[in-house]
Amino acid sequence: MFNSITGILTGKNEKQVFVDTNGVEWDICVPDSNIEKLPPVGSSVKLYTYLLHTDVSMTLFGFSSETERALFFDLIKVDGIGAKGAVKIMSNVSSSQLINVLENEELAALEKIPGIGKKTAAKMLLALKGKLSFSDDTKTITVPKKSVYGDLIKSLTEMGYDKKTVEEKINEIEAELNEQSSFTSKSQKEKEDIIFRKVIVSLA
């Protein structure tokens, strides 16, 4: 019914904004992560909308971009996640973070997001992994491909090392070693053994 609403932003609350359009003030439910992207109160604003009409109520949802709204639509397709549940999830994690967690199959991290339990997290992985994408007018976020050193990363993180630090260090060491023909000619297992030893020394 409504694709978008453009007007003057008259108020901001938790998960709620007010937009005035020629004397009509709209009460719109907006994820907190999207509210952070909106201009100051008193400024002109455009929100992409979705109207949920049930037997007992009507709720207008708003999003800072069409792709944020698309993410909302993806979430409400998951069994157990309603419109308000999707807003709660989007309020507690950015679109790019959610995509990365899903693509890297980080079930434990997904379960920690408010609004998601163990069962819902499993359903989200099954329904959305590999199907989410996010872009806006200022940036494009691409989901990183799984590293060929996934097992090595897992082993090092289980030893107590920070995953991000490990990934960065492996990438750095691999880039240096790839300049050596003696390394590139080795098997994957031999490469992993060499990189493992170098990472341990570097992080010690």
N, C-alpha and C positions, 0 to 999 in steps of 0.2 A: 504493500500500500504506500509506504514512504520509503524512498531510496536514501534521502538525506535531508537534513534540516540546516539551514544557514540563518544565523541571527546574531544577536549580542549575548555573550556569555555573562549572565547576571549572578551566578553563584556556583560555588564548588563545595561539596561535602564528600565524605567517604562513599565511594561508589555511586555518587549522585552529582549531577550538574543541572543548572537551570539555564535555558536559552529562550530569549525573548525574540519573537518574530512579529513585528508590527502590533504589539500590544497583547499578544498571546504568549504566555510563558510556559514553556514545556518542561516537565519534570522527567529527566532522562537518567536511566541506570547505566553507568559507565565504569568499566574496570579501572581500578586505581592506576594501573600501569599506563592506561590511555590518558587519564586525567593529567598525569605529569607532562604529557606532550602538548596539552592545550595552552593557548595564550592566557594572559592575565584576565581576571574578571573585568568586564567593561569593553573587551575587545570583540571584534567580529570572529565568529567561529563556524566551522562546518563539521557536522557529525554525520557519519553514515549510520543508518538506523535499521532496526528490526523491531516490528510490533508483534508482541506475543498477546494473543487474545484468547482467554479461557472463559469458562462459564461464570467465573466469579470475579475476574479482574482483567485489566488491560495494562500491560507494562511496555514502555518504550525503551529499548536498549540503544545505546549510541557508541560509536567507535571512531577513533581518530583517523582511520584510513580504511579503504576497502579491503586491504589484505588483513587487517586486524579483525574486521568483521568476518572475513572468510575463515580465519582461525576459529572464531567463535562458532561458526556453522559446523566446522569439523568436529569440535569438541562436543556439541550437543547431539551429534550422531552416535556418540559412544554410549552404550547401554549403561544407565546409572548416573549419567551427567545431564542434568537439566540446564535450562538457561541461567538460573541463578548460580548453579554449581560452576558453570563455565566462566561466569564473571568472577567468581571467587578465585578460581585457578589463575585466570589472567591477571588478577589483582596482585597475586603473590609471586609471579614469575614472568619475565619478559618473553616475548614470542621467540626470540633467538635462543634463549636458555632452554625453553621447553623443547624446541626442535632438536637441539644438541643432545639433551637428555634422552629423548626418544630414539634418535638415530644411533646413539652409542649404547642403547639398551641398558641404561643405568636405572634399573628397577628400584634399587634402594633410594636413590636420589629422588626419583619420581614419587615414591611413597611418602617422602618427607614434605612435599608441597602441600600446604593447607588445602583441604577440600578433596584430597585424593587418598584413598585407603589402599590396602594391598590388592583387593579384588579389582578395584577401579583402575589401579596402575597397570595391572596385567591386561585388562581389557583395552586400555589406551595403547599399550605397546602393540597388541595384536591388530587393533583397528587403524592406528595412525602411523606406525613406523614406516618411513619411506614415502609417506603421502603428504607431509606438511612442507610448505615453503613459505618464505616471508620476504617481502620487499616493500619499500616505500619510496617516497620522492627523494630521500636523501641518501639512502644506502641500500645495498642488497646483501643479504646474508646467505652464504652458501653453507650447506652442511658438510663438515669435513668427512672425507672418506675414511673408512676404518684403516688403521695403520697395519702394514704387513707384519709389524712387530707387536701385535696385540697381546700375544702370549707373554712376551718379554715385559711389556708394560704391566700386565696383570701380576707377574711374578714380583716385580720391583715394588709395586704399590702394596702388595701383600706383606712385603718386608718392612713397610712403614713409610716409604717415600711418597711424597706428594705426586699425584698423577700428572698434573699439569707440568710440574718441574721435570718429571721423568720424560714426558713426551717431548718437551722442548730440548732436553739434553740428548735424547736419542736422535732427533732430527738434526741437531747440530753435529753430533759425532758422525752420523751416517753421511752427511754432506761432505765432511772432510775426507772420510774413508773412500767415498765413491770416486775421488780423484786419483785413487791408486788402483791400478789394474790388478794388483795382487789381491785386492779385496773384492773387486767386482766379479772376479772369476770363481770365487768360493761359493759353496752351497749356502742355502738359506740358514741351515743349522749352524754352519761355521761362522756366518756373519753375525748371527744372534749371540754366539759365545763371545766373539770379539767385542761387540758393542756392549754386552752385559758387563764384561770386565772393565771396560773403559768408563761406563756410567758409574759403577761402584766406586772406582778410584776418584772420579770427578766429584761425586757427591759426598765422599767420605769427609 
